[in-house]
Amino acid sequence: QVQLIESGGGSVQAGGSLRLSCVFSARTASNRALAWFRQAPGKEREFVAVINWSGGTPAYADSVKGRFTISTDNAKNTVYLQMNSLRPEDTAIYYCAGGPLQVPHMRFYTYWGQGTQVTVSS
């Protein structure tokens, strides 16, 4: 069983930055793809970004392109989400997830973190 531990959430004013981290207990074929999703109050969980341990081109939701960057540190079994130019609409609980395929759909991800709150004030 792969475990994920997130950190880095917090409160920031619009235009500010935060970096989220997610440490995986192991890298396996079943968590080759590493993704971030988010869920705002009263809304469904949505895709944010995805990458894989072996490199390749990351993918982003249109709403965060040009502002967020996903990256990995394989030596530390960690995936990051650098969030710049934050907006109030980015306020949500952010979850990291691991799965076998680099796709933007929740149902393909087996492993999930506990979530970390990001709050952006105007």
Backbone as a ProteinNet text record, in pm:
[ID]
protein_1_A
[PRIMARY]
QVQLIESGGGSVQAGGSLRLSCVFSARTASNRALAWFRQAPGKEREFVAVINWSGGTPAYADSVKGRFTISTDNAKNTVYLQMNSLRPEDTAIYYCAGGPLQVPHMRFYTYWGQGTQVTVSS
[TERTIARY]
84	0	88.5	68.5	144.8	74.4	150.5	94.1	146	60.9	93.9	73	168.8	158.3	182	80.1	87.7	123.9	179.1	207.2	216.4	215.9	239.7	118.7	1.9	-114.8	-111.2	-206.4	-212	-299.9	-288.2	-365.7	-273.4	-319.6	-238.7	-332.1	-280.8	-359.9	-350.9	-449.9	-451.4	-321.7	-268.2	-141	-21.6	-42.2	66.3	97.4	189.6	236.4	238.1	222	237.8	299.2	371.1	420.1	370.5	299.1	251.9	351.8	367.1	452.8	372.7	409.4	345.4	453.2	475.9	575.8	506.9	558.5	507.3	594.9	533	611.2	689.6	648.9	718.7	679.4	769.6	739.1	719.7	601	571.6	503	480	408.9	266	211.5	73.6	60.1	170.3	163.1	265.4	278.2	370.3	330.3	201.6	150.3	117.5	155.4	134.1	54	-52.8	-143.1	-184	-231.5	-297.4	-440.9	-532.3	-672.2	-710	-823.8	-870.5	-1022.8	-1070.9	-1214.8	-1252.3	-1329.8	-1378.8	-1510.2	-1548.4	-1673.5	-1792.9	-1871.9	-1991.2	-1967.5	-1842.3	-1811.6	-1750	-1748.4	-1686	-1533.5	-1466.8	-1321.7	-1281.5	-1179.7	-1139.4	-988.7	-951.9	-812.2	-739.9	-612.8	-528.4	-406.5	-328.8	-205.5	-161.4	-81.3	-30.3	106.4	188.7	322.8	353.3	465.1	503.6	649.1	683.7	817.4	926.5	895.4	999	1014.1	948.9	960.2	846.1	871.8	765.1	698.2	600.2	534.6	421.2	424.5	311.8	189.2	74.5	-50.4	-118.9	-190.5	-254.5	-398.8	-479.6	-612.5	-596.6	-688.1	-680	-680	-750.3	-765.6	-634.8	-535.3	-409.9	-289	-307.2	-193.8	-126.6	5.9	82.2	100	26.9	38.4	91.5	56	97.2	199.9	292.1	392.2	403.3	390.8	407.4	546.3	609.6	744.3	767.2	873.9	906.1	1051.2	1078.5	1214.3	1219.2	1268.9	1265.7	1348.4	1456.4	1540.6	1466.7	1369.5	1292.6	1152.4	1119.6	983.9	878.5	901.1	814.8	767.9	641.9	587.3	545.9	570.8	542.6	438.8	370.6	284.8	317.2	388.8	419.1	303.7	244.1	126	157.9	157.7	184.9	60.7	61.6	-50.8	-183.4	-189.1	-309.4	-428.8	-544.7	-671.4	-768.3	-866.2	-964.3	-1031.3	-1050.3	-1114.2	-1025	-899.5	-811.9	-831.9	-912.2	-938.6	-1004.6	-943.4	-992.8	-906.2	-950.2	-863.7	-791.6	-660.4	-579.3	-533.7	-552.3	-518.2	-413.2	-313.4	-225.5	-273.6	-242	-290.6	-188.8	-188	-99.5	-176.8	-141.2	-208.6	-120.2	-166.4	-83	-79.8	-179.8	-191.9	-191.3	-126.6	-118.8	-241.9	-353.3	-479.9	-544.5	-634.8	-695.4	-824.4	-843.9	-969.1	-947.1	-1024.7	-1008.4	-1013.6	-1101.5	-1127.6	-1006.4	-903.9	-785.5	-678.1	-705	-604.2	-640	-543.7	-565	-529.8	-424.6	-371.2	-398.1	-439.7	-476.8	-419.2	-381.2	-340.6	-461.7	-436.7	-544.6	-598	-526.6	-569.2	-505.7	-484.4	-430.2	-507	-544.8	-630	-547.1	-596.3	-539.5	-651.3	-624.4	-722.1	-659	-725.1	-675.4	-777.2	-734.2	-824.1	-800.9	-908.5	-899.9	-857.1
-118.3	0	124.6	212.2	335.7	443.6	513.3	621.7	755.1	857.1	990.6	1089.7	1176.5	1278	1414.8	1500.3	1633.6	1738.1	1846.8	1961.5	2086.4	2202	2326.5	2415.1	2369.1	2454.3	2571.7	2663.9	2778.7	2886.4	3005.8	3120.3	3223.5	3282.8	3380.4	3481	3599.5	3699.1	3675	3723.9	3711.7	3767.7	3695	3732.3	3665.9	3603.9	3539	3399.6	3332.5	3200.1	3103.2	2977.1	2867.8	2749.4	2664	2539.8	2423.9	2334.2	2212.8	2100	2013.7	1896.1	1771	1661.8	1533.6	1426.9	1362.3	1256.8	1121.8	1038.8	904	805.1	701.4	602	511.2	500.7	415.9	456.9	429.1	446	308.8	286.3	156.6	180.4	72.5	84.6	133.1	107.8	147.5	294.6	364	508.4	580.4	532.8	593.9	738.9	764.8	899.2	966	1090.9	1167.1	1290.8	1312.6	1420.8	1502.1	1619.8	1704.5	1729.1	1714.6	1748.7	1849.1	1915.2	2006.5	2003.2	2037.2	2038.9	2162.9	2249.4	2370.3	2339	2419.2	2394.3	2388.8	2284.7	2270.4	2229.6	2197.8	2159.2	2020.9	1963.1	1832.7	1847.4	1738.8	1737.9	1748.4	1831.7	1853	1837	1801.2	1783.1	1917.4	1915	2034	2011.6	1906.2	1882.3	1738	1687.3	1550.4	1541.9	1453.8	1427.3	1281.4	1229.5	1093.8	1089.9	983.3	974.6	974.2	923.8	908.6	1031.9	1140.1	1262	1272.4	1327.4	1347.4	1481.1	1509.8	1639.2	1638.6	1728.3	1737.4	1795.1	1774.3	1828.7	1910	2013.7	2105.2	2132	2162.5	2215	2353.9	2389.7	2521.1	2635.1	2614.4	2720.8	2753.5	2664.9	2688.8	2699	2678.1	2685.1	2821	2818	2941.5	2995.7	2939.7	2985.8	2876.7	2752.9	2640.8	2556.4	2496.5	2407.4	2283.1	2166.4	2038.7	1984.8	1928.3	1873.5	1761.5	1685.1	1574.7	1582.5	1524.9	1499.7	1350.4	1275.2	1129.4	1079.8	1148.2	1105.4	1115.5	1205.4	1225.7	1167.2	1098.3	1045.3	1153.3	1269.9	1384.5	1448.7	1488.8	1567.5	1703.1	1806.4	1942.9	2007.9	2106.2	2192.4	2336.4	2404.9	2545.8	2626.7	2708.5	2785.6	2933.9	3000.7	3144.5	3219	3350.5	3435.6	3377.6	3340.8	3276.4	3370.3	3308.6	3382.1	3327.6	3406	3354.3	3225.7	3211.3	3089.9	2966.5	2983.5	2868.6	2810.4	2876.5	2827.1	2690.1	2593.7	2455.4	2369.5	2247.6	2145.3	2077.5	2071.6	2013	1873.2	1778.4	1639	1592.6	1520.9	1452.8	1309.5	1252.7	1119.7	1046.6	914.5	831.1	723.4	699.5	597.5	549.4	449.8	391.7	472.2	558	628.4	780.5	850.2	996	1055.7	1055.2	1102.8	1197.7	1284.3	1382.6	1337.3	1208.2	1155.9	1086.2	1126.2	1074	922.5	860.9	717.4	632	689.1	611.3	618.1	688.9	706.4	622.8	542.5	447.4	506.2	584.8	633.7	782.4	820.7	960	1007	1134	1196.1	1244.7	1300	1342.6	1480.4	1552.6	1685	1794.3	1908.2	2025.2	2149	2233.4	2347.8	2463.6	2521	2643.5	2747.5	2862.1	2969	3095.7	3153.4	3274.8	3386	3491.4	3602.8	3716.9	3790.2	3900.3	4030.4
0	0	0	-96.6	-105.3	-24	58.2	137.7	88.4	97.6	49.8	164.6	182.4	287.4	224.5	234.3	175.1	279.5	231.1	317.6	231.2	295.4	224.1	203.6	243.1	227.4	323.6	306.4	394.7	336.9	394.5	350.2	287.9	178.8	107	40.1	13.7	-57.2	-207.1	-277.4	-423.1	-481.1	-578.1	-638.3	-573.8	-459.5	-387.9	-440.1	-371.3	-413.5	-296.4	-328.3	-233.3	-306.9	-232.2	-289.8	-205.4	-271.2	-205.9	-231.1	-131.8	-144.4	-112.1	-175.3	-146.6	-150.9	-37.6	-28.4	-42.2	-131.9	-152.4	-76.5	-20.2	54.7	-38.8	-165.6	-261.6	-402.2	-495.9	-638.1	-699.3	-753.4	-815.6	-949.1	-1022.1	-1149.5	-1128.2	-1011	-984	-947.4	-925.3	-902.5	-988.5	-1111.1	-1206.5	-1235.5	-1239.9	-1264.3	-1131.3	-1120.3	-997.4	-1032.2	-960.9	-998	-876.2	-904	-804.7	-850.4	-757.1	-776.8	-668.6	-685.4	-581.4	-573.2	-455	-433.7	-354.1	-418.1	-353.5	-282.4	-184.4	-111.9	-206.1	-193.5	-274.7	-417.9	-450.8	-589.1	-593.2	-712.6	-730.1	-735.6	-702.3	-712.1	-858.3	-886	-1024.2	-1041.5	-1161.9	-1199.4	-1201.6	-1157.7	-1161.1	-1250.3	-1221.9	-1297.2	-1277.7	-1372.8	-1363.4	-1428.6	-1374.9	-1425.5	-1397.3	-1449.8	-1411	-1367.3	-1295	-1235.9	-1341.9	-1460.3	-1562.3	-1649.7	-1614	-1693.1	-1790.9	-1903.9	-2000.5	-1978.6	-2058.9	-2055.1	-1953.7	-1858	-1763.9	-1832.1	-1770.2	-1822	-1713.6	-1755.9	-1661.8	-1702.7	-1603.2	-1632.6	-1692.7	-1780.8	-1845.4	-1743.1	-1633.2	-1533.9	-1460.8	-1467.8	-1395	-1486.5	-1615.1	-1708.7	-1701.6	-1698	-1691.4	-1551.2	-1453.2	-1314.5	-1222.1	-1248.3	-1163.7	-1236.9	-1160.8	-1216.7	-1130.1	-1192.9	-1122.2	-1152.2	-1051.2	-1069.8	-969	-993.3	-902.9	-858.6	-743.3	-696.7	-668.5	-765.4	-753.2	-634.7	-605.2	-493.4	-360.1	-354.5	-231.3	-239.2	-348.5	-367.3	-342.7	-399.7	-372.2	-501.2	-502.2	-611.4	-555.1	-631.9	-588.7	-679	-624.2	-704.3	-664.8	-752.7	-731.2	-786.4	-701.1	-740.4	-729.7	-842.5	-847.6	-894.5	-873	-915.9	-869.4	-744.1	-691.5	-693.1	-714.2	-723.1	-617.4	-578.4	-481.9	-528.8	-658	-709.3	-702.3	-663.1	-639.4	-499.3	-418	-283.2	-288.5	-221.4	-225.1	-134.1	-115.4	-57.2	-173.7	-164.1	-270.3	-228.5	-320.1	-295.2	-395.2	-348.1	-442.4	-458	-573.4	-606.7	-691.5	-681.4	-761.4	-833.7	-958.4	-1037.4	-1150.3	-1224.9	-1330.4	-1460.2	-1481.2	-1608.7	-1588.2	-1678.6	-1670.6	-1739	-1665.8	-1720.1	-1620.6	-1666.5	-1576.3	-1508.9	-1490.8	-1437.1	-1304.5	-1205.2	-1069.7	-1061.9	-1139.1	-1122.1	-1153.8	-1220.7	-1254.5	-1145.8	-1038.8	-934.2	-812.3	-770.2	-661.9	-526	-523	-395.7	-382	-262.1	-236	-103.7	-101.9	22.7	100.4	217.3	305.3	268.2	185.4	143.5	227.6	164.2	234.5	188	282.3	251.4	196.7	87.5	31.4	29.3	90.9	95.8	39.3	-61	-124.6	-101.4	-38.7	-8.4	-107.4	-131.8	-229.7	-163.6
[MASK]
++++++++++++++++++++++++++++++++++++++++++++++++++++++++++++++++++++++++++++++++++++++++++++++++++++++++++++++++++++++++++

